[in-house]
Amino acid sequence: MEYNSGSGGARGILAHLWASPWTVWIGFRYLRSKKNSRFLSFITFISMFGVMIGVTALIVVLSVMDGFESELKKRLMSSDLHILITPKAEVASFDRGYVNTQEFDASGVGERLRTDPRVESVWPIVSTEVILKSGRKITGSVLKGVTAERLERLKKQVSEMAESKMLVKQEKGETIRLPGVFVGQEMAYEMGLIPGDFVTLISPTETEGPFSTVPRLKRFVVEGIYRSGMPEQELHTVFAQDHAVRGFLRRASVVSQWEVTLKEFDEAVPVASTIRSSLPNFRVEDWVQMNAHLFAALTLERLAMFVILAFIVVVASFNIITTLTLMVLEKKKDIAVLKTMGAENAQVAAIFLSEGLLIGGVGVAGGVVFGLLICLALKRWEFIQLPDVYIDRTLPVNFRPEYYAVIALSALVIIVVACLYPSRRAAKLTPLDGIRFG
């Protein structure tokens, strides 16, 4: 239903709140006059405190969730995988996802990528799924064969390294140097591995035996334990030199994917689009696409938390409705006098709306300040410790001014909507009601 300014409608109330400053002054005077009423003062305090708690919770939770997303992006930025190029099924030979190295470079795309000023490096990868066995423990993993240069970059993330003498073993009086493999810290913890331990990799690719096909096996030695900061990669990805993996698979000069590292992490989307148009027979994914499900889940979770925590402000606004309703009953005589002096319905309603906005505004301001202080304390002292399953050991906090503005504005909108009912109720009172029941 639409109301005009004379009937105390929503538009008229807000218009007179701006056009008639005296309504705000009277609302403030009414708020101060409640010092004589302990009950009203208590409800007013509870209303302010409830709004403050709701705004504080919204700011802290959304800042922490945004901090987790920022930390995740930093982990992805520090990795060497910004763009992934894999052959499509119709291109891959043996229906296993492998192509000859010349397939990629024949069109000159590989060379153009390496000369692109935005591209830092292009790494050919030989990748396969394997079962890693150590003693009685087994786990599924992805084995990536990388070049010596890529392996040197990985060694910068190694927390524990095996000595050279640990990479050899004695068999029948002969010294055999085993190929090394680098496992993630999470896998090492789960499997009980340390540098120098021997592991067996079992490939699902079968080979012909004397009587039937048998799984392909090869012994490796744990050369190092790396820490990338991404538990999922540390738990399921192991690295070795490409020639060792090709020998394990018995396929020479094959590549299963290319990992592209960029100089600027944020340029992955336009660079991937350029590569995609040049390689129609290959699937090109940037880090946004590879982690789309994760970022979509974070966005949905952030929205859900915003809606849930906003109900704290909604509940607090009920107290403001109660405060204003009681104030209307208390000020019936004053309303009658104002209307007798010519005050319009919308002007009377604006008085009580301004009072509600003062109550809610103090709560919103207090919540913003208190939320900022909590976020600063979390970032400065890091007094909350998280379990090892998280990518961070403390709560990460990210400060975004737009969050503060949106939360404050949303809280004020909820408060305005809540205050409209008692304000319009006050506007409907007639001078005769004030004399009769005042």
N, C-alpha and C positions, 0 to 999 in steps of 0.2 A: 504494500500500500504506500502511496506517495503522500507526503505531508508538505504543507507550505510552512514558511517561517512563522506565520501567525498561529498555527496549530501545534507548534512544538515538534515538528517533524525533524528527521535526522539531518537533512540538508540545512534547514533553518537554524537548528541548534548550533551546528558547526559554523555557519555563516555569522551568527551573532556572537559566537565565542571570539571570533576575529574582529568583527566590526564594533563590538561593545566591550571595551576593556574593563568597564566597571563591573561586569558580571564576574570576571576573574577575581577582582579585588574583593567582592562580596563573598565569593566562594572561599577565598583564603581566610577572610574574617570568620566565617562559619567554622572552618577547620580549626582555627585557634580557639574559638569559643567552647570547643568540646572538652577543654581542660576541666570544666566543672562536672563533666559526666565521665566517670571512670570507665564505665562499661563501653561507651562509644570510643573512648581513647584506646582501650585495650583491643577492640575489634580493628580500629584503624592501624594500630601497631602490627597486629597479626596479618592484616592485608598487605602492608608494606613489606613485612618480613617474608611472606609467602611469595610475592612477586620477585623479591631480591633472590631468594633461594632458587626459584625457577630459572631466572635469567643467568644466575651464576652456574647452575648445572648445565644449561645449554651451552654457554661459552666454553666451559672447561671440557665437556665431552666432545664437542665439535672441534675444538683446538687440538685435543689429543688424537682424535681420529684423523684429522688432517695431517698431524705430525707423523702418524704411522704411514700414511700414503706418501708423504714426502720422503721418509726414510726408505720406503720401498723403491721409490724412483731413484734415490741416490745409489742403492745397491745395484739396480739395473744399469745405472749410468757408469758405475765403476767396472761392470763386467765388459767383456769384449764382444758380446752378442747384442748388437743394436738392430741389425737386419739379418734375417735368415733366408737363404735361397736354396730351395730343394727342387729336384726334378719331378715333373708330373708322371703319373703312372705310364702314360704312353711313351715317355722318353726313357724311363728307367729300364735297364736291362735286367734280365733274369727275374723280373717282377719283384725285385728286392730293394729298389730305391737307389741303385748304383748306376752311375754313368761314367764313361771314360773321361779323363781329365781334359781331353781335347774337345769334348762336346761343348764345354763351357767357353773355352778360349777361341774356338774356331771362328765365331762370329765377331770377335774383337771386343765383346762386351766386357770380358774380364780385364783386358788391358785398359779399356776406357775407365773402368771403375778404379783401377789402381792409380790412374792419372787424375782422377777427379779431386779437386782441392778440398772437397768436403769429406772425402773418404780417407781415413787414416791407414787402414789395412784391410785386406781381403784374405781370409784364412780358409783353405780347402780342408774339409773334415771327412774322415772315414768313420761312420757311426754305425753301431750295431747293438742290438739288445743281447745281453748276456746274463748268465747266472753266475754270481760270484760265490765261491765256496772257500771257507777257511775252517779247517777242522770239521766240526759237526754243524757249524753255522752256515746258512746259505741265505742269499738275498738276491732279488732281481735288480738289475742296474743297466745303465746305458754306457757302453764303452765308446769313447771318442778318440780316434787317432788323429793327432795334430802334428803340425810341422815343428821342427826344432825351435824356430823363432817364437811360435805360439807357446811352446812348452817353457821357454825362458820367461815369458811374461807370467805364466802360471806360477812359476817358482817364486815370484815376488809375494804370492799369497800363501806360500807354504809356511806352516808353523813348526813342523818337525820334518827333518830330512835324514835319510839313511846314509851311513858312510859307504864308501866305495866297496869295502870288503864285504858288506852285507848283501851286495847284489850278485854274489857268486855262490855256487854250491858245488859240492864235491860229489861226483857220481862215477863209480868204477875207476877211481884213481885219477879222474880227469876233472879239471876245473871248468865249470860251465857258467858263463855269465847270462843270467836270466834277464828278459826285458822288464823294465820297471813300469809300475803303474802308480798313479797318484789318486788317492781316495780322499773324499771329503771328510771333514771333522765329524760330522754327524754319523756317517757310515762307520768311521773308525771307532767311534764310541759304541755304536750298536753291535758291531761285530767283534769288538775287543782287539782291534788291529793296532800295531805300532810299526814304525819304519823298520824294514828288514824282515817282516813276516812274509811267508810264502802263501800265495792264494792261487786257486785254480779257476780259470774262466771257462765257462761252458757255453758254446754258441748253439742256438737253435738250428743253425745251418748244418745239415747232416753230411757226413762223408761216407764213402763206401768202405766197409770193412771186409774181412775174409768171409763172413757168413751173411751179413746184412748191413744195412746202414747204421752208423753209430754217431752219437753226438761228437762234435769237434771240441777237444780239450786242449788247454795250454796253460803251463805254469808261468806265473808272474811273481815278482817280488814287489812289496810295497816300498816304493822309492821315497815317497813323501806324503804328508797329510796337509791338504790345503784348506784354507778357510776363506770362503767368498762372501760371507755375511748373509747368504741365502740358504736356509736350512734345507729347502726342497732340492736344490742342486747338490748340496753336500751329501744328501742322503741317497741320491739316485744316479749320480754321474761320476764316472772315473775317467781319467785321461792316461794316454800312453802315446808313444811316438807312432807316427802314421805307418812307417815301414813294419813295425811290430804287429800292428793291427791287420795290415794287408797280408802279412805272412800267416797270421792266425786265421784269416778268412780265405786264404789262398786265392787272392784276387789282386793282381798287380795293376797299377795305374788306374785305380777307380776312385771315385769321390761320391759321397752320398749327400753332401750339402756344403754350402759356403756360408761362413759367418763374416759379416761386414761390420767393422768398427769405424765409427764416425768421430770426427774431431769435435763436433757439436752434437750433443745427445738429442737436442730438441729438433734437429733437422732430419730425423729418421723418417718422418712421414713423407715429406716432399722427395727425398732421395729414393725411398722405396717406390714411390709412384713413377719416378723416372726409370728405375731399373725394371719395373714391371712392364712398361711399354716396350722396353728393349728385349725382354726375354719372355715371349709369349708361351714358351714350352716349359717354363719354370714357375713355381709358386714362390712369390716374394712376400714376406711378412716382416713388418717392423715391430718394434717392442710393444707398441700400443696394441696391435692385433694379437700378438703372442700372449699378452696378459689381459686381453679384453675382459674375460670372465672375472678375473680378480678385481679389476678396477670397477667393473659394473656392480659386483657384490659390495664393494666398499661404498660406492655412491648410494646404492639402495639402503645399506645399513645406516649411512649418515642421515638419509632422509627419514628412515624409520625412527631413529633416535631423536631427531628434531621434533617429529610429530608427538612421540611419546612424552618427551620432557616438556613440550609446550603445554601439556595438560596440567602441569604444576601451576603454570601461570593462569590457566583457565579456572582451576580450583581456587586459587588466590583471588581471582576476580569475583568469585561468589561472595567472598567476605566484603569486597568493596560494594557490591550490590546491597548487602545487608546494612553496611554503614550508611550508604546514601538513603536507603529506605527509612531507616530510623531517623536520619537527619530531616527528611521530608516531614515525617510525623511531628518532629520536635519544632519545626519552623513553619507550621501552618499559618500562624498569625503573621509572621514576617512576609510570607508569600501573599497573603491577603492584602497587606499594606502595599506591597510592590505593585500588585495588579490594580489596586485602587488608584495608585499614582500613575498608571498608564503603561506599566511594563507588559510587553507582549509575552505570549506563551513560550516562544522560542528563547526569549531573554531569560525567563525564569528557569527554563530547562538548562540553559547555558551555565547558570550559576552552579548547579549541582554537577553538571558535566565537568566543569573546571575543577570542582572539588575532587571528583574522582580521578581526574588526570593528575592533580597534584599528589594524591596518595600513590597512584600507580607510577607517576614520573619519578618520585623519590625512590620507590622500590627498584625501578629499572636502572636508575643511575647508580644506586648502591650495588645492584647485581653486576653491572658492567665493571665497576671499580673492584669489587671483591673477586670477580672472576679473573680479571687481569692480574690481581695480586697472587691468586692461587697459581695461575699459569707461570708467572715469573718465578714463584717459589719452586715449582716443579722443574723448571728449566735450570734454575740456579743450583739447587741442592740435590736434586734427583733422589729424593728420600723414599720413593716407591720402587721396589725391585720386582721384576717380572720373572716367571719361570723360563727355563731354557728353550721352551718350544717357540717363543716369540723371536722375531728378528732383532729386537732390541731388548736389553736387560733392564732398561728404565723407561718410564713413560715419555715418549717424545712429544714436544709441544711446538706447534706452529702458530705464529701470530698473523692473522689476516684481518685487516680493518673491516673488510666487507662483511665478515661474519658478525662482528660486533654491531655494525649498522643494521643488518637484516634482523638479528635477534632483538635488538632494542625496538626497531620499528614494528616487528611482529607482535611483541609484547604490548606495545602501545595500542595497536589495532584491536587486540583482544580486550584490552581495558576499555577502550572507547565503546566497543559493541556492548560490553557488560554494563556500562554506565548509562546507556541510552534508555533502558527501561525505567529505572527510578527517576531519571531526569524528565522523561515524558510524563510520568505519573505526577510529578510535581507541577508540570505545566498545565495539567488538566484540572487542578484544584481551582475552585472559584473563590472569590472574596467571601461569599456567604459560608463556604465550608470552613474557611479559616476562622470566622467569627463563631460559628456553631460548635466546631470541635476543637478549636485552638485552646 
